[in-house]
């Protein structure tokens, strides 16, 4: 893929700047800040010229408003579910979904695909996330659990909706993966590798989520409930698949950012080949960590004993 100067072309690949080829910037922090400014301007021009990601932005705003409301109400929360205040879980999920939606807005804006495909991906992901966060928040407000809840026909229906939304969301992410594999995304090569590995590990995290649905719980070797880590509620007495699920689904944010950062920094005239090797190393390390905590959980060992 030909790399163009973003200063002269508003649709230059993300993370590619002609100034980087001309001179080395004096400080790493300055390199990152300059690159971020340029890429934010470039993304804004792309986003403004297309309405393909509008559904994602709408749902992102909905999630952020919901997060703000939950933060305001949290100090007044007096009801506990499975050992923690009921609003903590939807608050955690709003933060997770907000970062996920923000990343998908950027990905879709940089895809080289038809407007129809972009809108299909945007509407599909937006519908899935809106459904999931609404179900989670509603159940918390009712004072009951959202996942694996079969107490009443209504609770079972809500749980089923979330169980459907997750794999359907993964289908749309898989479509993005296919486009990235065909290099149909206007980003620098290290960033593209980060996106590629990030999506693959994300989908693997989704498979772990499916395993939890199949088991009917996240714990391994222990009944549902019991002591857990503050806020996260990961089991401290047995294996917990939520750790691997958490690392997996957040790879879609962490690994692309790692690829972008590596591409921004020129230390001792770092070549593109060296940058790619560093990205591969970061992705391999993160993947191994995710695999390790999965094996640890399946062995019935807690992530941390407290």
Secondary structure as a PSIPRED ss2 file (coil, helix, strand):
# PSIPRED VFORMAT (PSIPRED V4.0)

   1 X C   1.000  0.000  0.000
   2 X C   1.000  0.000  0.000
   3 X C   1.000  0.000  0.000
   4 X C   1.000  0.000  0.000
   5 X C   1.000  0.000  0.000
   6 X C   1.000  0.000  0.000
   7 X C   1.000  0.000  0.000
   8 X C   1.000  0.000  0.000
   9 X C   1.000  0.000  0.000
  10 X C   1.000  0.000  0.000
  11 X C   1.000  0.000  0.000
  12 X C   1.000  0.000  0.000
  13 X C   1.000  0.000  0.000
  14 X E   0.000  0.000  1.000
  15 X C   1.000  0.000  0.000
  16 X C   1.000  0.000  0.000
  17 X C   1.000  0.000  0.000
  18 X H   0.000  1.000  0.000
  19 X H   0.000  1.000  0.000
  20 X H   0.000  1.000  0.000
  21 X H   0.000  1.000  0.000
  22 X H   0.000  1.000  0.000
  23 X C   1.000  0.000  0.000
  24 X C   1.000  0.000  0.000
  25 X C   1.000  0.000  0.000
  26 X C   1.000  0.000  0.000
  27 X C   1.000  0.000  0.000
  28 X H   0.000  1.000  0.000
  29 X H   0.000  1.000  0.000
  30 X H   0.000  1.000  0.000
  31 X H   0.000  1.000  0.000
  32 X H   0.000  1.000  0.000
  33 X H   0.000  1.000  0.000
  34 X H   0.000  1.000  0.000
  35 X H   0.000  1.000  0.000
  36 X H   0.000  1.000  0.000
  37 X H   0.000  1.000  0.000
  38 X H   0.000  1.000  0.000
  39 X H   0.000  1.000  0.000
  40 X H   0.000  1.000  0.000
  41 X H   0.000  1.000  0.000
  42 X H   0.000  1.000  0.000
  43 X H   0.000  1.000  0.000
  44 X H   0.000  1.000  0.000
  45 X H   0.000  1.000  0.000
  46 X H   0.000  1.000  0.000
  47 X H   0.000  1.000  0.000
  48 X H   0.000  1.000  0.000
  49 X C   1.000  0.000  0.000
  50 X C   1.000  0.000  0.000
  51 X C   1.000  0.000  0.000
  52 X C   1.000  0.000  0.000
  53 X C   1.000  0.000  0.000
  54 X H   0.000  1.000  0.000
  55 X H   0.000  1.000  0.000
  56 X H   0.000  1.000  0.000
  57 X H   0.000  1.000  0.000
  58 X H   0.000  1.000  0.000
  59 X H   0.000  1.000  0.000
  60 X H   0.000  1.000  0.000
  61 X H   0.000  1.000  0.000
  62 X H   0.000  1.000  0.000
  63 X H   0.000  1.000  0.000
  64 X H   0.000  1.000  0.000
  65 X H   0.000  1.000  0.000
  66 X H   0.000  1.000  0.000
  67 X H   0.000  1.000  0.000
  68 X H   0.000  1.000  0.000
  69 X H   0.000  1.000  0.000
  70 X H   0.000  1.000  0.000
  71 X H   0.000  1.000  0.000
  72 X H   0.000  1.000  0.000
  73 X H   0.000  1.000  0.000
  74 X H   0.000  1.000  0.000
  75 X C   1.000  0.000  0.000
  76 X C   1.000  0.000  0.000
  77 X C   1.000  0.000  0.000
  78 X C   1.000  0.000  0.000
  79 X C   1.000  0.000  0.000
  80 X E   0.000  0.000  1.000
  81 X E   0.000  0.000  1.000
  82 X C   1.000  0.000  0.000
  83 X C   1.000  0.000  0.000
  84 X E   0.000  0.000  1.000
  85 X E   0.000  0.000  1.000
  86 X H   0.000  1.000  0.000
  87 X H   0.000  1.000  0.000
  88 X H   0.000  1.000  0.000
  89 X H   0.000  1.000  0.000
  90 X H   0.000  1.000  0.000
  91 X H   0.000  1.000  0.000
  92 X H   0.000  1.000  0.000
  93 X H   0.000  1.000  0.000
  94 X H   0.000  1.000  0.000
  95 X H   0.000  1.000  0.000
  96 X H   0.000  1.000  0.000
  97 X H   0.000  1.000  0.000
  98 X H   0.000  1.000  0.000
  99 X H   0.000  1.000  0.000
 100 X H   0.000  1.000  0.000
 101 X H   0.000  1.000  0.000
 102 X H   0.000  1.000  0.000
 103 X H   0.000  1.000  0.000
 104 X H   0.000  1.000  0.000
 105 X H   0.000  1.000  0.000
 106 X H   0.000  1.000  0.000
 107 X H   0.000  1.000  0.000
 108 X H   0.000  1.000  0.000
 109 X H   0.000  1.000  0.000
 110 X H   0.000  1.000  0.000
 111 X E   0.000  0.000  1.000
 112 X C   1.000  0.000  0.000
 113 X C   1.000  0.000  0.000
 114 X C   1.000  0.000  0.000
 115 X H   0.000  1.000  0.000
 116 X H   0.000  1.000  0.000
 117 X H   0.000  1.000  0.000
 118 X H   0.000  1.000  0.000
 119 X H   0.000  1.000  0.000
 120 X H   0.000  1.000  0.000
 121 X H   0.000  1.000  0.000
 122 X H   0.000  1.000  0.000
 123 X H   0.000  1.000  0.000
 124 X H   0.000  1.000  0.000
 125 X H   0.000  1.000  0.000
 126 X H   0.000  1.000  0.000
 127 X H   0.000  1.000  0.000
 128 X H   0.000  1.000  0.000
 129 X H   0.000  1.000  0.000
 130 X H   0.000  1.000  0.000
 131 X H   0.000  1.000  0.000
 132 X H   0.000  1.000  0.000
 133 X H   0.000  1.000  0.000
 134 X H   0.000  1.000  0.000
 135 X H   0.000  1.000  0.000
 136 X H   0.000  1.000  0.000
 137 X H   0.000  1.000  0.000
 138 X H   0.000  1.000  0.000
 139 X H   0.000  1.000  0.000
 140 X H   0.000  1.000  0.000
 141 X H   0.000  1.000  0.000
 142 X H   0.000  1.000  0.000
 143 X C   1.000  0.000  0.000
 144 X C   1.000  0.000  0.000
 145 X C   1.000  0.000  0.000
 146 X C   1.000  0.000  0.000
 147 X C   1.000  0.000  0.000
 148 X C   1.000  0.000  0.000
 149 X C   1.000  0.000  0.000
 150 X C   1.000  0.000  0.000
 151 X C   1.000  0.000  0.000
 152 X C   1.000  0.000  0.000
 153 X H   0.000  1.000  0.000
 154 X H   0.000  1.000  0.000
 155 X H   0.000  1.000  0.000
 156 X H   0.000  1.000  0.000
 157 X H   0.000  1.000  0.000
 158 X H   0.000  1.000  0.000
 159 X H   0.000  1.000  0.000
 160 X H   0.000  1.000  0.000
 161 X H   0.000  1.000  0.000
 162 X H   0.000  1.000  0.000
 163 X H   0.000  1.000  0.000
 164 X H   0.000  1.000  0.000
 165 X H   0.000  1.000  0.000
 166 X H   0.000  1.000  0.000
 167 X H   0.000  1.000  0.000
 168 X H   0.000  1.000  0.000
 169 X H   0.000  1.000  0.000
 170 X H   0.000  1.000  0.000
 171 X H   0.000  1.000  0.000
 172 X H   0.000  1.000  0.000
 173 X H   0.000  1.000  0.000
 174 X H   0.000  1.000  0.000
 175 X H   0.000  1.000  0.000
 176 X H   0.000  1.000  0.000
 177 X H   0.000  1.000  0.000
 178 X H   0.000  1.000  0.000
 179 X H   0.000  1.000  0.000
 180 X H   0.000  1.000  0.000
 181 X H   0.000  1.000  0.000
 182 X C   1.000  0.000  0.000
 183 X C   1.000  0.000  0.000
 184 X C   1.000  0.000  0.000
 185 X E   0.000  0.000  1.000
 186 X C   1.000  0.000  0.000
 187 X E   0.000  0.000  1.000
 188 X C   1.000  0.000  0.000
 189 X H   0.000  1.000  0.000
 190 X H   0.000  1.000  0.000
 191 X H   0.000  1.000  0.000
 192 X H   0.000  1.000  0.000
 193 X H   0.000  1.000  0.000
 194 X H   0.000  1.000  0.000
 195 X H   0.000  1.000  0.000
 196 X H   0.000  1.000  0.000
 197 X H   0.000  1.000  0.000
 198 X H   0.000  1.000  0.000
 199 X H   0.000  1.000  0.000
 200 X H   0.000  1.000  0.000
 201 X H   0.000  1.000  0.000
 202 X H   0.000  1.000  0.000
 203 X H   0.000  1.000  0.000
 204 X H   0.000  1.000  0.000
 205 X H   0.000  1.000  0.000
 206 X H   0.000  1.000  0.000
 207 X H   0.000  1.000  0.000
 208 X H   0.000  1.000  0.000
 209 X H   0.000  1.000  0.000
 210 X H   0.000  1.000  0.000
 211 X H   0.000  1.000  0.000
 212 X H   0.000  1.000  0.000
 213 X H   0.000  1.000  0.000
 214 X H   0.000  1.000  0.000
 215 X H   0.000  1.000  0.000
 216 X C   1.000  0.000  0.000
 217 X C   1.000  0.000  0.000
 218 X C   1.000  0.000  0.000
 219 X E   0.000  0.000  1.000
 220 X E   0.000  0.000  1.000
 221 X C   1.000  0.000  0.000
 222 X C   1.000  0.000  0.000
 223 X C   1.000  0.000  0.000
 224 X C   1.000  0.000  0.000
 225 X C   1.000  0.000  0.000
 226 X C   1.000  0.000  0.000
 227 X C   1.000  0.000  0.000
 228 X E   0.000  0.000  1.000
 229 X C   1.000  0.000  0.000
 230 X C   1.000  0.000  0.000
 231 X C   1.000  0.000  0.000
 232 X C   1.000  0.000  0.000
 233 X C   1.000  0.000  0.000
 234 X C   1.000  0.000  0.000
 235 X E   0.000  0.000  1.000
 236 X C   1.000  0.000  0.000
 237 X C   1.000  0.000  0.000
 238 X C   1.000  0.000  0.000
 239 X E   0.000  0.000  1.000
 240 X E   0.000  0.000  1.000
 241 X C   1.000  0.000  0.000
 242 X H   0.000  1.000  0.000
 243 X H   0.000  1.000  0.000
 244 X H   0.000  1.000  0.000
 245 X H   0.000  1.000  0.000
 246 X H   0.000  1.000  0.000
 247 X H   0.000  1.000  0.000
 248 X H   0.000  1.000  0.000
 249 X H   0.000  1.000  0.000
 250 X C   1.000  0.000  0.000
 251 X H   0.000  1.000  0.000
 252 X H   0.000  1.000  0.000
 253 X H   0.000  1.000  0.000
 254 X H   0.000  1.000  0.000
 255 X H   0.000  1.000  0.000
 256 X H   0.000  1.000  0.000
 257 X H   0.000  1.000  0.000
 258 X H   0.000  1.000  0.000
 259 X H   0.000  1.000  0.000
 260 X H   0.000  1.000  0.000
 261 X H   0.000  1.000  0.000
 262 X H   0.000  1.000  0.000
 263 X H   0.000  1.000  0.000
 264 X H   0.000  1.000  0.000
 265 X C   1.000  0.000  0.000
 266 X C   1.000  0.000  0.000
 267 X C   1.000  0.000  0.000
 268 X C   1.000  0.000  0.000
 269 X C   1.000  0.000  0.000
 270 X C   1.000  0.000  0.000
 271 X C   1.000  0.000  0.000
 272 X H   0.000  1.000  0.000
 273 X H   0.000  1.000  0.000
 274 X H   0.000  1.000  0.000
 275 X H   0.000  1.000  0.000
 276 X H   0.000  1.000  0.000
 277 X H   0.000  1.000  0.000
 278 X H   0.000  1.000  0.000
 279 X H   0.000  1.000  0.000
 280 X H   0.000  1.000  0.000
 281 X H   0.000  1.000  0.000
 282 X H   0.000  1.000  0.000
 283 X H   0.000  1.000  0.000
 284 X H   0.000  1.000  0.000
 285 X H   0.000  1.000  0.000
 286 X H   0.000  1.000  0.000
 287 X H   0.000  1.000  0.000
 288 X H   0.000  1.000  0.000
 289 X H   0.000  1.000  0.000
 290 X H   0.000  1.000  0.000
 291 X H   0.000  1.000  0.000
 292 X H   0.000  1.000  0.000
 293 X H   0.000  1.000  0.000
 294 X H   0.000  1.000  0.000
 295 X H   0.000  1.000  0.000
 296 X H   0.000  1.000  0.000
 297 X H   0.000  1.000  0.000
 298 X H   0.000  1.000  0.000
 299 X C   1.000  0.000  0.000
 300 X C   1.000  0.000  0.000
 301 X C   1.000  0.000  0.000
 302 X C   1.000  0.000  0.000
 303 X C   1.000  0.000  0.000
 304 X C   1.000  0.000  0.000
 305 X C   1.000  0.000  0.000
 306 X C   1.000  0.000  0.000
